[in-house]
C-alpha cells in the first residue's frame, strides 16, 4: 500500500515538462519586449524561466526558435485559428481580414517580436523553414481558399491569379510595416481591399 501511495503522489513528468515549456515561452516573450532580440540570450531565458540551459537546448536549437514558438503561442492565444471570414460578402470579408491584420501589425508587442523574427529568418535557414511551414504557408493557403470560393461564386474574375491576389492583399501592409512608410489603419486596409477588387473583381461580384 505504501508503494502504491508513493506512486500516486509522484509528480507527473509530462505535466512538469509542459509547465517548464510554458515558463520558457513566457520568459522569451517578456524578455524580447523588455530588452530586444539582440540582447536576448538562452542564459537569460533560462534564468527568467527558472530552468537550466540544457532544458531549453533539448527542445529548441537556437534563441530564434524559442522566440518563434513564443510568438506563435501568444498569437494563437490572441487570435485562435487561421480561419478567414466568409459571410458571402467578399468586400466586407476582405475589409475585416485586412483591418485585423493592420491592428496586429500596429500592436507594440507584436511589432518588436515580429521585426526581430523578420530579421532572423533572413540569416537562419532552419528558422525560415519553420516560419514558412508553421505560419506563412498556412496563412497563404487559407487566404487562397477564401479567394477561390469567391472566384467560384463569380465575385472574382474566372482568370484571377490567386497567388498574385494573395500577394496584393498582404504585400502592401507588410511593406509599410517593415519600412515604416505611411499609416497602417482601417482606411489603408480598405484601400488595399478595394485595389484587389478593382484588379480582379467582376461587375456582378
TADAJO-V424841 format. One record per residue. N is the residue number from 0. OMEGA is omega in whole degrees, 0 to 359 (none if undefined). BURIAL is # if it has 16 or more other C-alpha atoms within 10 Angstrom, else .. Layout:
N;OMEGA;BURIAL, N;OMEGA;BURIAL
This chain:
0;180;., 1;179;., 2;178;., 3;180;., 4;179;., 5;180;., 6;180;., 7;182;., 8;181;., 9;180;., 10;179;., 11;183;., 12;182;., 13;178;., 14;179;., 15;179;., 16;180;., 17;177;., 18;179;., 19;180;#, 20;179;#, 21;179;., 22;180;#, 23;181;#, 24;178;#, 25;180;#, 26;180;#, 27;179;#, 28;180;#, 29;184;#, 30;177;#, 31;179;#, 32;185;#, 33;189;., 34;181;., 35;184;., 36;184;#, 37;182;., 38;181;., 39;176;#, 40;175;#, 41;180;#, 42;180;., 43;177;., 44;181;#, 45;181;#, 46;180;., 47;183;#, 48;181;#, 49;179;., 50;176;#, 51;180;., 52;183;., 53;176;., 54;179;., 55;182;#, 56;177;., 57;184;., 58;183;., 59;182;., 60;185;., 61;178;#, 62;177;#, 63;179;#, 64;178;#, 65;182;#, 66;179;#, 67;177;#, 68;177;#, 69;178;#, 70;179;#, 71;181;#, 72;180;#, 73;181;#, 74;178;., 75;180;., 76;184;., 77;189;., 78;179;., 79;185;., 80;179;., 81;185;., 82;180;., 83;178;., 84;178;#, 85;180;., 86;186;., 87;177;., 88;186;., 89;181;#, 90;181;#, 91;179;., 92;178;#, 93;177;#, 94;179;#, 95;180;#, 96;186;#, 97;175;#, 98;176;#, 99;180;#, 100;181;#, 101;176;#, 102;179;., 103;181;#, 104;181;#, 105;180;., 106;182;., 107;180;., 108;178;#, 109;187;#, 110;185;#, 111;180;#, 112;180;#, 113;179;#, 114;178;., 115;180;#, 116;179;#, 117;178;., 118;185;., 119;182;#, 120;178;#, 121;184;., 122;181;., 123;183;., 124;180;., 125;179;., 126;177;#, 127;179;#, 128;177;., 129;180;., 130;179;#, 131;187;., 132;190;., 133;183;., 134;188;., 135;183;., 136;176;., 137;179;., 138;180;#, 139;182;#, 140;180;., 141;177;., 142;176;#, 143;179;#, 144;180;., 145;179;#, 146;177;#, 147;177;#, 148;178;#, 149;179;#, 150;179;#, 151;178;., 152;179;., 153;180;., 154;172;#, 155;180;#, 156;182;#, 157;180;., 158;182;., 159;177;., 160;186;., 161;177;#, 162;178;., 163;180;., 164;179;#, 165;179;#, 166;178;., 167;177;#, 168;188;#, 169;186;#, 170;181;., 171;181;., 172;182;#, 173;176;., 174;178;., 175;182;., 176;183;#, 177;187;., 178;179;., 179;183;., 180;176;., 181;183;., 182;174;., 183;183;#, 184;183;#, 185;180;#, 186;179;., 187;177;#, 188;180;#, 189;178;#, 190;179;., 191;178;#, 192;180;#, 193;180;#, 194;178;., 195;181;#, 196;177;#, 197;182;., 198;189;., 199;184;#, 200;176;#, 201;179;., 202;180;., 203;181;., 204;none;.
